[in-house]
Amino acid sequence: MASKSSASQKALRAVPAVQKLLDEPALMEAQSRFGRDAVVAAAREVLDELREKLRGNGGAQPPETSVLAVQAAARAGKRSLGGIRKAINATGVILHTGLGRAVLPEAALRDIAQELGGYAIVEVDIETGQRGQRDLAAADLMRTILGCEAATVVNNNAAATMLALAAVARGKEVIVSRGQLVEIGGGFRVPEVLAESGAKMIEVGTTNRTHLRDYERAITPETAALLAVHPSNFRIVGFTAEPGIAELAELGRKHNLPVIHDIGSGALLPDLAEELRHEPAVKASLDAGASLVTFSCDKILGGPQAGFAVGRADLVEKLRRHPLYRAFRLDKLILRALESTLALYLDAGRRGETVPTLRMLRRPLAEIAAVAEALAQRLREQDVELDAGAAEDSSRLGSGSLPERDIPTRVVRLRHPRHSAEELAARLRAHTPPIFARIQDERVLIDPRTLQAGEEEEIVRALAVIE
């Protein structure tokens, strides 16, 4: 035991000082790129981790100082890149949660750069010079698109739903079908949101069948609202029943109760909802009589992360006045991106091309097939060992939208004789920028549907370095 302890102490004494690492060429170059403070922090972390490792292994010896310097430089470089950075989505999942969901329109990115480089109008009225409301422009655009009474926007749909319940029904009862008590990604559960809002949940019906009479029998003097939740990420099929929004709205009017409809990732307008089949449309829900409709902006709408609540003006005003509203409000970057995205919806003839989410969703199969065939041929010519061929497959909308619907596509299927599919996918992710693909049947799949302009070239470059 004493011998092992002595060996550990000897190894620890051999660990170089921070300054010795900083004098290495790799870290001298890193300091010029990332700054001295960042490199010193990285060097200390590498040395601290090494010491911890040596304490637990008496037979180990520290690496050469030059090796440690390279490790510290790599760490400083990785940190300088940041966690949120450019990536290539070759998975075919259009709204990939891990990759930021909706791709922002070019107009949104351009407007952020042009309008937010210095000070910007966020909460001030130009005419009076007095403080104003920051989401008025976004709300006005949404009212114009939907023809609704009022709108407000917060930082995501979960916040919009919680705010609506807190503002309308805190301390009161909210009636909801058992078949709609869903959980979506990230552990967002409807019962828990209701509890946090301060409203009391009243469950009615069964998992697969709920009737209008179930809602009506549950109404008491303590009832504040009827809640409908679209189950975005799953389907109950077979022996099912559920009242529509129009029926709930009629029941709400009869008892003077608002109907809150959380449609999650639903489509903004009926034409897209019809194209997507199972996704509800915000406008259709309002036209059917819903008092408030809440929905995401970074899903089918194709904008930044945010959540709208639209509908009756008196209810929207309650949301604006609630103390949670300030906690959930958007910053200027998101608001500008959202305004720019919504402005594209005013041009019905062009929004299918100017909103990337809609463009990828509607991208012609023939166009995708042509890209897949050309990419496969280039990869075969570049590396004769790489088995690359085009094949039929399916894309997905993603983020809990249309969970059972496959979108026909054409993919490039890759296999290498000396590397597993997992190794090949890992090499793609290690590229700069990282490339994310799918693995299926021991092959790596590249789906052109979600590739942006010019990204095929990066895939070719990433696979060119495989040995």
N, C-alpha and C positions, 0 to 999 in steps of 0.2 A: 504493500500500500504506500509505504514511504517512497519507494522507488518511482511509482506512478506519479505521486505528487511532485517529486523532484523533477521528473521529466516535463510535467505540465508547467512548472515554474520556469524551467529552462526555455521551453517553447514560447512562453509569454514574454520573457525578456528579449526574445528574438524578433518580436513584433516591432516594426519600424515606427518611428514617431510620425505625426501628421506632417511636419515640415519636410521630412525626407520623401514622403509621398508627393508632396506638392512640387518638389524639385524634379520629379520624373517628367520626361517630355510629354507623356500622354496627358498629365494633369496641367502642365504649363499651357498646352494648347487648349485644354478644356476651359481654363480660367479666362482665356481671351474670348471664348465663345459664350460661356454661361455666367461669367462673373466669379470673383474670388470667393465671396461668401457662400455661393451655391456649391462650389467645388470643395471648400473646406468642410461644409456640412456633410457632403457625400463621403469624403475621405474618413471623417470621424465615424460615420455609421458603419462603413466597411470594416474599419479597425475594431470597433466595439463588437461587431458580430463575430469577427475572427477570434477575439479574445474569449468570448463566450463559448465558442466551439472548442477552443484549445483547453479550456478548463474542464470540459467534459470528456476529453480524449487525450490521455497522457502520452500516447504514442504519435500524435500528429505533429507536423511541423508547418510553420507558416509558409505560404507561397512566396515566390520572389517579389521583391518590392515593385518591379515593373508590372507584374500580373495584378497586384492589388491596385496599382494606379489605373490600369485599364478598367478594372471593375468599378472604381470610384468615378471615372470619367463617364462610363456607361450609365451609372446611376444618375449623375448630374444631368446627362443628356436626356434621359427618360423623363426626369422631373421637369425639365424645361419644356418638353412637348406638351405637358398637361394631360389630364385624363380625358377630357372631351376634345377630340380632334377628328380630322377627316378619316373616313373609312370607306371602303368599297363594299357595297352590298350585292353579292352575287348569289344570294340564297333564294331569290324569287319571292320572298316575303315582303310585300310592299310597305306595310306598316310594322317594321321590325322594332319592337320595344327596346331591345338592347342597342340598336343602332339609331335611336332617336326618333322612331316613328316617321311622321310625314317629312318629306324633303321640302324645304322651304322654296317657294317660287323665287325666280331671279329678281322679280320686282321687289320682293320683301328685302332681300339681301342688299340690293342697290339702294333702296330707300333708307335702310339702317345706316349705311355708309355715308349717304348724302346728308341726311337730316340730323344725325345724332353724333356728329364729330365734335361738337362743342355743346353749348347750352341748347335747350330745346323747350318748346311749349309743352308742358305736361299737365300742370294744374293751375293755369291762369287764363282768364278771359281776356282776349285781345281788346275788345271794345271798352270794357270797364277797368281793366287792369287789376281786377279783384281775383281772388282765388276761385277756381272752377273745379269741375269734376274731370278726372283723367280719362275716363272711358267713354266720354260723350260721342266722340267721332266713331269709335267702333260700334257703339250702340245705335247710332244713326244709320250706319251702313247696314247693320243687321235688320233694323226696322224697314229699311228700303227694300232689302232682298226678300224678306218674309211678309211684309205688310202687317206686322204685329204692332200692338200698342206700345210696348216698351221692351227694353233689353238691358242687361248688365252682364259684365264678364269678370270672372275671378281666375285663380291660377290653375284650376283643372275641374273636371266634371264632378269629382268627389266633393270638392269644396263647394261647388254650385249646389249640389244636392243637399249637403249638410246645412248650408246657409239658408236654403229654401225651407227646410224642415224646421230649423231653429227660429227663423223669422215668422213663420206662419203657424207653427204648432207646438212651440216650446211649452211644456207643462200640460199639454193636451194629448188626445189620442189621434193616431194616424192608422188608418185601416189599409192593409196590404195583403195580397194573396200569398199563401204559403208557397205556391209554385214560383214566386218571384223573389224569394229571399236568397238571393244569389251571392256568391263570392267571385270576384274577378281577380286579376293579377295583382300581386303585391299585398294580398290579404284584405282587400277592400270588401267588407261584408255589409250588406244592407242592414241587418239587425243591429250591428255595432254602430253604424252611422246614425241610425235612428236614436240609439241610446245616448250617443255623444251629443246629439242635437238637443237633447232634453225632452224629446217627444216620446210618448208611450206607444209602443207598437201593439197593434191588435191584429192578430193573424186570422185569416178566414179561408174557407175552402180546404182543398187538399193539394198535394204536390202536383197532381195531374189535372184536376178538375176544380174550377172555382166558378160559381155562378153569380149573377148580379144580385140575386136574393141573399147570398151570403154577406155581401157588403151591406145591404140594406138592413138586415137583421142585426148587424153589429153596430149600427149608428146609435149613439147616445148623445145626451147634452154635452158630453165632454169631447166629442169628436171634433177635430179641427180640420182634417183633410183626408182625402182619398189618395193613395199613392199607387202608381203603376210603374213597374221597373221592367225594361226590356232586357231579357236574358241574352246579352250579346254573345257570350262565349260558350253556349251550349243550347241544345234543343231537347224538348220533351215531345215525343211523337207517339202516335197511336190513339189511345182512348183519352182524349184531352178536351178541355173546354175552358174558355176564358172570355169574359166580356170585353168588348172593344172599347176604345177611348170614348167614342160617341155615346155608348151606353153609360159609362161611368160619368161622363159629363152631364148627361141628362139627370142621373141620380144626384149628382152634386148640386145641380140647379134646384132640384126639388127640395133638397135639405139645406140649401145655402152653404154648400161646402166646396172649397176649391179642389181641383184635381191636379196633382203634381205628377208629371210624366218624365221619368228619368230614362232617356233613350240611349244613353251611353255614347256609342260611336256612330249613331245613326246618321243618315244622309241629310243634307240641308234641304234639298228640294225633291219633289215627287218624281221627277224624271230619272234621277239617279237612283232613288229608292226602288223604282220599278225595275231598273236595270239590275240592281243587286238582289232583288226579290225579297229576301227575308229581313232586310234592314228597314226600320221605320223612317219616315221623313218628318223633319221638324215642322214644316209647313202643314203637312197633312194632319199631324197631331193637333196643331193649333186650330186648323179649320174644323176638326172634329169636336172642338170644345174644351181642350185641355187649358187649365188656368195658367199653369207654368210648365215649361218644357226645359229640361236641362240636358246638355250634351257637350261632348268633347270637341276641341278645335284642332287637335293634332292627329286626328284619325282620318275619317273619310273626308272631312272638310279640307284637309290638306294644309293646315297652318301650323303655328307654333303651339306649344302646350298652353292650354287655357280651357276654361269651361264657361259656357253661356247659360244664363237663365233668361228666358224670353216668355212674354205673355201679358197678362193683365197689368196695367200701369200701377194700380194700387198695391199689388203684391210685389212687383219689382221695386217700388219705392220702399216697402218694408225691408227688403233685402239690403238696399243701399243704406238704410238707417241703422241696421243691426251692428252691434260692436264687432262681430266677426268679419264684417266686410273689409275693414282696414287690414286685418291680418291676412286676408285672402287676396288682396288686390295685386294687380300686375305691375311690373316695372316698365319703364319707357321702351326698352328694347323689344320686349314681347308685344307691347301694344302697337308699336310701329309696324312690326312684322305682321301682326293680325290685321291691322287696318289695310295694309298693302294687299294681303291675301283676299280679304273680303271685297276690296275694290275690283278684283279680277272677276268676281262673280256677277258684277253688274253687266259684263259683256258675255251674254249667254252663248254667242257664237264662237268665242275664243277660249273660254275658260277650260275646255277640255284639253287644250294645248298649253295654256299658261300656268295651270296648277299641276305640278308634277305628279301628285297622287292620282289625279284623274287621268293624266296622260299615260302613266304606267298601267293603270287598270284597263284602259281601253287600247293599249298598244296592239296593233294588228299581229296576228299569229304569223302571217307570212313574213313580216318584217323581222320578228324575233327569230324565226327559222333561218332567215338569210344570215343574220349575225352569228347564230350558233354554228352554222355550216362553215362560214368563213373563218371563225375563230378556231374551230377544231382543225381545219386544214393548216392554218398557220402554226399551231402547236405541234402537229405531226411533222411538219417540215423542219421545225426548229429542233426537235428532239425525237429521233426515230424510235427511241425506246418508249416514249410516252404514248400510251394507247388513248387516243382522243377521238371521240365520235359524237355526232349529234343524235339525239333521241327524243321521243315524245315524253312529256312529264307534266307536272302541274305546279302552278304558282299558287300563293295564298295571299289574301288581303292582310291578315295578321291583326295583332293587338285585340284579340277577342271578337273581331268582326267576321261574319260569315264562316264560322268554324267548320261547317260541313261542306262548303263549296270549294271545289277545285277549279282553278282557272287554267285552261289548256295553254301549254307553253312548249318550247323546244329548248333543251338543255345540252350543254357539252359535258359528256361523261369522261372522266379521267381515271386512268390507272397506270401505275408505274411498276415495273418488275422488281425494283429494288427498294421501294418505299411503300408502306401501308397507306391506306386512305387517311388514317389519322395523322401520319407523318406529313403527307402531302398537304393536308388542310392546315396543319401547324405552320408549315413553311410559307403558305400563302398569308396567314395571319401575321407572320414575322416580317413580311414585306412592309416597306414604307411607301404609301399608306397601307395599313392592314387590309387584307382581302378576306372577306367572310363568305364561305361556301357551305353547301350541304354535303353530308355523307349518306349514301344510300347504296345498299348491296355491295359494300366494299369498294365503292367508287366515289370520287369527289365530283359533285355536280355544280356546274356554273350556269346560272339562269340569266340570260341577257335581259329579261323583262325589267329587272331592277338596276341594271347598269346605267350610269349616266354617260353623257357624251365623252368619248375618248378613253373610257376606263378599260376597254378591251386591251389597249396598249400596255397598261400597268399589269394586267394578267399575263400577257406575253412576257414582259420583263421579269415578273416574279418567277415564272416557271423556267426562264432561260438559265437561271443560276443553279438549278438542281443538278447534283452530281451523281 
